[in-house]
Amino acid sequence: MKKSKYPRLRAKSYKTKGGRVLTYYVYDMRGTGEKDVRLGADYSYALEQWHKLHHHIPLTIGRVQEAIDRWRTEILPGYTSDNTRAQYRSYLKNIESAFGQMAWHEIELYTLQTYLDKRSAKVSANRELAVLAVVWGQARKWGMTKELYPARGLSKFKNQEQPRQVEVTDEMFAAVYAHADRVLRDAMDIATATGMRITDVRTILMPANGMLRFKASKTGKWAEFDVSQSPVLSAMVQRREAMGVHCVMLLATDTGRQVSEWMLCENRWNQAKQAAIKAHPYLADELAGLYLRDLRKRAADLAEDMESASKLLQHSDAKLTANHYRTRPTRLKAVR
């Protein structure tokens, strides 16, 4: 009898009500008094779990860690934003340390509420459980659990958050702008003229046929700007074309290099901000907590009204714009 390369690895098939034949893999436990261990329907993943079982490596099968590992490997790389992937990796690390070794049925509403209460970083706790809910839903699709997410349907299940209110005034903007180099000034102009996120500011292509077209890195929504309608963008495009350097990005260094996030935020922005604080000490408190990404809020305030601001930022709900971005007060008319 030929010796199997993977002892005890078995393939089992069953037919669904619709007549579809599905195959999954198990670790055969006959002769041990234990039930067969399901290894899933993916052959490569089943081999990984077989290796752990056969060589007595602690398993995550049947536990939340199994879904976290698979979600991190298969789903997370599909997120296009580098910042989002980095944030989610951080969230997953905290989630697995708290819930990874727990079985699905062991996580109840009380378990999640205790996590929210004890976690010192309250806002991060909200984000972490939101990611856990996403992983949980995918785990149900994969057949890893039939349990419903314990907080499912509870709209106010999170720590209370206060929106970060930052108004980028003309004076604050001018103070930093005065100490910025050409690259940072261009970035500030793009951000405040278009309302783009910083990732999109760095990666937007040079206009074609007079149109500045981009796909939002976070939402995947397409939008375009007619360069001729913006004095700021028109002047910038003319400067870029006059530079005579080869770079497909609108934002580029004098030598034609693409601008990285570190070059823009950690280097140029922080240096210009510190110089502005030194030159305007009375603005120190306001400028100290100012981030380059806050220029998206300034763009919202420069828009004509709330509807225009929401459209500029590509928000599907104007409430998001009102609660987190636009700080400019609504101008009312006295009735007498």
TASULBEL-V225517 format. One line per field, one symbol per residue. phi: phi as a letter, one per 30 degrees, with the letter a starting at -180 (. if undefined). burial: + if it has 9 or more other C-alpha atoms within 8 Angstrom, else -. A space follows every 50 residues. Layout:
phi = ???
burial = ???
//
This chain:
phi = .ddddbeidbcbbbcdddjdcccbcbcdcejcicdecdcjcdddddddde edddchdeccdibdeedddddddccedddddddddddddddddddddcbe ccdeddcceddddddddddddddddddddddeddddddddddidacddde cdicdcdaddccedcbcddeddddddedccdddddddddddddciddded edcddedbhicccaceddcidcabbdeddbeddddddddddddiccaddd caddciddcdddedddcddddddddddddbedcedddecccedddddded ddddaddddddddiddbddddddbbdcddddccdca
burial = --------+-----+-------+++++++------+--++----++--++ +++------+-+++++++-+++--+++-++---++--++-++-+++--++ ++++--+----+--++-----+--+++++-+++-++++++---++----- --------+--------+---++-+++-++--++++++++++++++++-+ +++++++---+++++++--------++--+--++-++--+------+-++ +++--+-++-+-++++++++-++-+++--+--++--+----+-+++++++ +-+--+-+++-++-+--+-+++-++++---------
//
